[in-house]
Amino acid sequence: MEHRRAPESKYVVERVQTGVRMEKRLLKVLRALADYHDLTLGDLLEGIVLHAFDGKCPFGAANLKRIKDLKQFYGLDLDSAASHRLVEVEINREHRKVSSKK
């Protein structure tokens, strides 16, 4: 038998600040979605991860449509097939030094 808590139950947690690096357009879509739902980015990510850990999709049809629209707006052409295949662009440090002198 599965134990469930009432939706109004609260959980006291300890949150930590993290410096996670993420693909730029993906982050823009996540921020826009969090803003749409009046959530912090951290709250949205926690919800997504907790659903994923349970093997559940965190989004209903309306949210999936909104995500599709946001991906198009921000030019995000990645999907789950891109997972584990993303390669970060290398920034030429010399170019950065020159650019910062302007």
Secondary structure, DSSP 4 states (H G I P E B T S, - for coil): ------TT---------------HHHHHHHHHHHHHTT--HHHHHHHHHHHHHTT--S--HHHHHHHHHHHHHTT----GGGTT---PPPP-HHHHHHHHT-
